[in-house]
Amino acid sequence: MHRILDRNFLILLTMKIFQHNLKTLALLLLVFVPITTYASSSGEGQVDTKEKVDGYILHHIQDSHDFHLFSYTNDAGERKHIGFPLPVILWSSEGLVSFMSSEFHHNDDGNVLVESNGLKFAKIHGKIFELNSGEEKVAFDDEKHATNAHKVLDFSITKSVFGILFVGLLMLFWFSRLAKQYKKQQIPTGFSRILEPLVIYVRDEIARPNIGEKHYRRFTGYLLTVFFFIWILNLIGLTPFGFNVTGQIAVTTCLAIFTLIIYTFSGNKHYWKHMLWMDGIPVFVKPVLAIIEFAGAFLIKPFSLLIRLYANITAGHIVVMSLIAIMFVLKNEIGVVGATGLSLVLSILITLIEVLVAFLQAYIFTMLSALFIGMAVEEHEHH
Amino acid sequence: MQDLLNDFSPGLFIIQTLLLLVLILLMVKFAWKPILSSLNEREEGIKDALDAADKAKRDMENLQADNERMKQEARLERDAMLKEAQAMKKKIIAEASEEAEKKAEEIITKAQTAIQNEKKVAINELRLQVAKYSIEIAEKVLEHELSDKKKQMKLVDTLVEDVKLN
């Protein structure tokens, strides 16, 4: 009975918050029910000390296998977590294994084992380990690394994957609606009217000047997708739902590799000649420069893309959460009112800056991608 | 670096790669292609419309210039015609008056000749009449005078005297 009440309450609450996106959200909720409550087994209490805040923030910026919304302590002193489980899909030594993440009971230190397909799995600091055959309990060494278990390839629908799917569907919904509107009218109406100038902005301010009038059309689709993908995910990361998709290094790596592949495969003859055997310099310098240029194209450029986005977004999340944590951490030093006030003012200010950063990082990633592509397809007149 | 590598989830990377690939393909097919081509079409349309408006404006200006030119020509033509008409009028009037003068002179000359002739005839007639009357008077005077002899002799004397004198 308690569970049903909780579930209804949560659905209502979420619907209230997202009334304007009701259709999409209701659809997603249907897919990802049941929302459940978990009793914490590890005895984590409220997050109110410096150490716990540190742990909480580090935990937050990681990907997660549950969709956790909030926690509270009930009358019996038991810690309750509200959220919904997501499917865990693993490529184990016995092939594909899948179960719901609720089977870990919100445990994150390897104490709860899930048996599936005759294998035992434990979740340690957000990573899922498969126990070696015959083992009954995870053993740790001095540095808290598991000694008798190994990592498995994790294809779970984690919180980040959930976020990616959500944003993907949102983009498809918004922009296909904009595309459809043009069939009936010249000027879009409603929300599409906001989207149109953004599309024109990316085309005219990012794609066209960096790639050049002749080639930009081919790459505009990719640049637009990446721009809106990063921007919306950055913005969603600022909501209390706690997504941190663009702060996942795997995601930024993937984005950077896409750009790398695109500019490598569209590079013209001049681009390769310039990279591998540059004109106008002494012959003995040419190989040295070729190595530097090669490293620049294949390592430095993508690495700068992926680290910049990852570090900016992760740092933003850490700063916002740290400023919110002032409320608890400095409670004893400057009083409840002072700590809360300071925390509110600072976190509101930094959140405003983060809204700007969300756009800026999407812009920089797209702009640099366009620039790199532009360098690869640039045409030179023969002198 | 160790933490970074530890944070890197290969599973998430693979999923993200697949999802991003699918997303790019779907977005290009269902959103970007139609949106960009519609935007292009619209921009071309606007450009064409602006060009057409510009052309219409230029045509209008040309037309106005033409009109102005035609008006000017018409005005000049009118002036020329007026001038010609004026000249013609003067000429006609001059010719007519000349003709009239000539005719009048002719008439006057004719009239004078006629008058002269009439005058001559009249004078001749008058002379004849006067001669007749003179003869009649002379007859009557002679008749009366010759009735007295004395008087006749006196007259012969006078006449002879006159001849002598001559």
Chai-1 contact restraints between the chains, C-beta under 6 A:
chainA,res_idxA,chainB,res_idxB,connection_type,confidence,min_distance_angstrom,max_distance_angstrom,comment,restraint_id
A,L153,B,P10,contact,1.0,0.0,6.0,A-B,restraint_1
A,L153,B,G11,contact,1.0,0.0,6.0,A-B,restraint_2
A,D154,B,G11,contact,1.0,0.0,6.0,A-B,restraint_3
A,F155,B,G11,contact,1.0,0.0,6.0,A-B,restraint_4
A,V161,B,I15,contact,1.0,0.0,6.0,A-B,restraint_5
A,I164,B,L19,contact,1.0,0.0,6.0,A-B,restraint_6
A,G168,B,L23,contact,1.0,0.0,6.0,A-B,restraint_7
A,L172,B,L26,contact,1.0,0.0,6.0,A-B,restraint_8
A,F175,B,A31,contact,1.0,0.0,6.0,A-B,restraint_9
A,S176,B,F30,contact,1.0,0.0,6.0,A-B,restraint_10
A,S176,B,A31,contact,1.0,0.0,6.0,A-B,restraint_11
A,L178,B,I35,contact,1.0,0.0,6.0,A-B,restraint_12
A,A179,B,A31,contact,1.0,0.0,6.0,A-B,restraint_13
A,A179,B,P34,contact,1.0,0.0,6.0,A-B,restraint_14
A,A179,B,I35,contact,1.0,0.0,6.0,A-B,restraint_15
A,Y182,B,S38,contact,1.0,0.0,6.0,A-B,restraint_16
A,Q186,B,R42,contact,1.0,0.0,6.0,A-B,restraint_17
A,V199,B,I35,contact,1.0,0.0,6.0,A-B,restraint_18
A,G221,B,V28,contact,1.0,0.0,6.0,A-B,restraint_19
A,G221,B,W32,contact,1.0,0.0,6.0,A-B,restraint_20
A,Y222,B,I24,contact,1.0,0.0,6.0,A-B,restraint_21
A,L224,B,W32,contact,1.0,0.0,6.0,A-B,restraint_22
A,T225,B,I24,contact,1.0,0.0,6.0,A-B,restraint_23
A,T225,B,M27,contact,1.0,0.0,6.0,A-B,restraint_24
A,I249,B,D7,contact,1.0,0.0,6.0,A-B,restraint_25
A,I249,B,F8,contact,1.0,0.0,6.0,A-B,restraint_26
A,A250,B,F8,contact,1.0,0.0,6.0,A-B,restraint_27
A,A250,B,S9,contact,1.0,0.0,6.0,A-B,restraint_28
A,A250,B,L12,contact,1.0,0.0,6.0,A-B,restraint_29
A,A250,B,F13,contact,1.0,0.0,6.0,A-B,restraint_30
A,V251,B,Q16,contact,1.0,0.0,6.0,A-B,restraint_31
A,C254,B,F13,contact,1.0,0.0,6.0,A-B,restraint_32
A,C254,B,Q16,contact,1.0,0.0,6.0,A-B,restraint_33
A,C254,B,T17,contact,1.0,0.0,6.0,A-B,restraint_34
